[in-house]
Amino acid sequence: MHFVCCIKQVPDTAEVKIDPDTNTLVRAGVESIANPYDVVALEQALRLKEQYGGRVSVISMGPPQAEASLREALSLGADKVILLSDRLFAGADTLATSYTLSCAINKLSHEHPVDVVLCGKQAIDGDTAQTGPGVATRLGYTQFTYVVAVDWINTEEKQIQVRRKVEKGSEVIRGPLPALLTVELELAKPRRASLPAIVHALREPIGAWDGSAIGASPKELGLKGSPTWVRSISSPPAKIGGPTFDAGEDLAEAVAKTLDVLFSDKSFAIKLAKRWEA
Ligand SMILES: Cc1cc2nc3c(=O)[nH]c(=O)nc-3n(C[C@H](O)[C@H](O)[C@H](O)COP(=O)(O)OP(=O)(O)OC[C@H]3O[C@@H](n4cnc5c(N)ncnc54)[C@H](O)[C@@H]3O)c2cc1C
């Protein structure tokens, strides 16, 4: 079995700031981490490899600094890691990103046929959750999103069964391999790397592929291949507190006034009415 993980290096969102002049993320001096959803995807890939045998490959598209996330993947047990880096990849929207990743997965598939691709549900910076489904569509793989458990893989019949999160519960679905999964955080608790594994990973050379190595068409890469662009970016206005009523003086009046305020908000009244109906 060949499992491929897509890991994006992201700024630690707790520290993200927006440059008010350029409307872009301020990345200077901000620590980067492997996208937490992708670390869960890697954990699941490693568990599947332990259960069914095979290999785990990891790809990351990004600047040379993204190597750090790939070294982390190596220290956790990935067999092969590839950095996808090229000036032509810069400015990619999700369409161009999914194109680049799918070209790389195609190349990996020529080395060893790919059975399962695992992506995070979303990246904590871009947050679109479009890349995984985009890659699956481009490759023609079966697509399972919001995965919270992998029940089994039938290696003979090339089938997989997963549980995916839906509103008010989960859904059990199965389908043919090759498949692409986008995973939720609760799928698996990531392991920690041992110190010798971390040291070993620091010494390993990291493979790098550019646009020509993955056989990509330059006009579909980066800014050229991106039909969308960010026109402006802004923070939502800070929420201000509502009125307060002192229940100490007159409880009944405070309750009445509170209800007046709540029912003056139409959406609250509708939600309450729906709850009563249910
Ligand atoms: C016009 C435009 C220009 C942009 N320019 C830039 C730019 O110059 N520099 C920049 O950094 N971003 C840029 N972006 C953002 C970039 O398009 C997104 O970061 C990228 O497409 C992934 O989308 P997302 O972050 O919403 O990931 P999601 O779709 O939420 O990610 C889901 C999953 O896909 C996988 N994945 C996503 N991205 C990668 C990756 N790079 N490598 C491996 N796996 C991945 C991961 O498994 C991840 O969990 C630009 C976006 C637009 C619209």
Ligand as a Chemical Component Dictionary entry (heavy atoms), coordinates in Angstrom:
data_LIG
# 
_chem_comp.id                   LIG 
_chem_comp.type                 NON-POLYMER 
_chem_comp.pdbx_formal_charge   0 
_chem_comp.three_letter_code    LIG 
# 
loop_
_chem_comp_atom.comp_id 
_chem_comp_atom.atom_id 
_chem_comp_atom.alt_atom_id 
_chem_comp_atom.type_symbol 
_chem_comp_atom.charge 
_chem_comp_atom.model_Cartn_x 
_chem_comp_atom.model_Cartn_y 
_chem_comp_atom.model_Cartn_z 
_chem_comp_atom.pdbx_ordinal 
LIG C1  C1  C 0 -4.875 34.790 -5.568 1  
LIG C2  C2  C 0 -4.270 34.051 -4.451 2  
LIG C3  C3  C 0 -2.926 34.212 -4.255 3  
LIG C4  C4  C 0 -2.310 33.537 -3.247 4  
LIG N1  N1  N 0 -0.991 33.721 -3.093 5  
LIG C5  C5  C 0 -0.345 33.049 -2.142 6  
LIG C6  C6  C 0 1.058  33.208 -1.973 7  
LIG O1  O1  O 0 1.702  33.966 -2.675 8  
LIG N2  N2  N 0 1.678  32.510 -0.990 9  
LIG C7  C7  C 0 0.961  31.657 -0.177 10 
LIG O2  O2  O 0 1.558  31.040 0.699  11 
LIG N3  N3  N 0 -0.367 31.486 -0.320 12 
LIG C8  C8  C 0 -1.042 32.166 -1.280 13 
LIG N4  N4  N 0 -2.388 31.991 -1.412 14 
LIG C9  C9  C 0 -3.080 31.047 -0.551 15 
LIG C10 C10 C 0 -3.026 29.674 -1.195 16 
LIG O3  O3  O 0 -3.782 29.664 -2.361 17 
LIG C11 C11 C 0 -3.606 28.659 -0.262 18 
LIG O4  O4  O 0 -2.824 28.687 0.890  19 
LIG C12 C12 C 0 -3.561 27.258 -0.855 20 
LIG O5  O5  O 0 -4.221 27.201 -2.075 21 
LIG C13 C13 C 0 -4.202 26.234 0.045  22 
LIG O6  O6  O 0 -5.482 26.664 0.409  23 
LIG P1  P1  P 0 -5.847 26.674 1.934  24 
LIG O7  O7  O 0 -4.748 27.336 2.660  25 
LIG O8  O8  O 0 -7.214 27.236 2.055  26 
LIG O9  O9  O 0 -5.814 25.139 2.289  27 
LIG P2  P2  P 0 -7.019 24.124 2.481  28 
LIG O10 O10 O 0 -7.678 23.885 1.202  29 
LIG O11 O11 O 0 -7.855 24.532 3.648  30 
LIG O12 O12 O 0 -6.112 22.875 2.871  31 
LIG C14 C14 C 0 -6.632 21.562 2.971  32 
LIG C15 C15 C 0 -5.490 20.594 2.959  33 
LIG O13 O13 O 0 -4.843 20.598 1.678  34 
LIG C16 C16 C 0 -3.447 20.323 1.864  35 
LIG N5  N5  N 0 -2.652 21.461 1.403  36 
LIG C17 C17 C 0 -3.053 22.727 1.202  37 
LIG N6  N6  N 0 -2.027 23.483 0.777  38 
LIG C18 C18 C 0 -0.950 22.665 0.715  39 
LIG C19 C19 C 0 0.408  22.854 0.372  40 
LIG N7  N7  N 0 0.895  24.038 0.012  41 
LIG N8  N8  N 0 1.238  21.791 0.423  42 
LIG C20 C20 C 0 0.776  20.570 0.793  43 
LIG N9  N9  N 0 -0.487 20.348 1.145  44 
LIG C21 C21 C 0 -1.347 21.372 1.105  45 
LIG C22 C22 C 0 -3.243 20.068 3.348  46 
LIG O14 O14 O 0 -3.381 18.695 3.596  47 
LIG C23 C23 C 0 -4.394 20.854 3.968  48 
LIG O15 O15 O 0 -4.753 20.424 5.248  49 
LIG C24 C24 C 0 -3.048 32.678 -2.398 50 
LIG C25 C25 C 0 -4.417 32.550 -2.600 51 
LIG C26 C26 C 0 -5.018 33.234 -3.597 52 
LIG C27 C27 C 0 -6.498 33.100 -3.779 53 
# 
loop_
_chem_comp_bond.comp_id 
_chem_comp_bond.atom_id_1 
_chem_comp_bond.atom_id_2 
_chem_comp_bond.value_order 
_chem_comp_bond.pdbx_ordinal 
LIG C1  C2  SING 1  
LIG C2  C3  SING 2  
LIG C2  C26 DOUB 3  
LIG C3  C4  DOUB 4  
LIG C4  N1  SING 5  
LIG C4  C24 SING 6  
LIG N1  C5  DOUB 7  
LIG C5  C6  SING 8  
LIG C5  C8  SING 9  
LIG C6  O1  DOUB 10 
LIG C6  N2  SING 11 
LIG N2  C7  SING 12 
LIG C7  O2  DOUB 13 
LIG C7  N3  SING 14 
LIG N3  C8  DOUB 15 
LIG C8  N4  SING 16 
LIG N4  C9  SING 17 
LIG N4  C24 SING 18 
LIG C9  C10 SING 19 
LIG C10 O3  SING 20 
LIG C10 C11 SING 21 
LIG C11 O4  SING 22 
LIG C11 C12 SING 23 
LIG C12 O5  SING 24 
LIG C12 C13 SING 25 
LIG C13 O6  SING 26 
LIG O6  P1  SING 27 
LIG P1  O7  DOUB 28 
LIG P1  O8  SING 29 
LIG P1  O9  SING 30 
LIG O9  P2  SING 31 
LIG P2  O10 DOUB 32 
LIG P2  O11 SING 33 
LIG P2  O12 SING 34 
LIG O12 C14 SING 35 
LIG C14 C15 SING 36 
LIG C15 O13 SING 37 
LIG C15 C23 SING 38 
LIG O13 C16 SING 39 
LIG C16 N5  SING 40 
LIG C16 C22 SING 41 
LIG N5  C17 SING 42 
LIG N5  C21 SING 43 
LIG C17 N6  DOUB 44 
LIG N6  C18 SING 45 
LIG C18 C19 SING 46 
LIG C18 C21 DOUB 47 
LIG C19 N7  SING 48 
LIG C19 N8  DOUB 49 
LIG N8  C20 SING 50 
LIG C20 N9  DOUB 51 
LIG N9  C21 SING 52 
LIG C22 O14 SING 53 
LIG C22 C23 SING 54 
LIG C23 O15 SING 55 
LIG C24 C25 DOUB 56 
LIG C25 C26 SING 57 
LIG C26 C27 SING 58 
# 
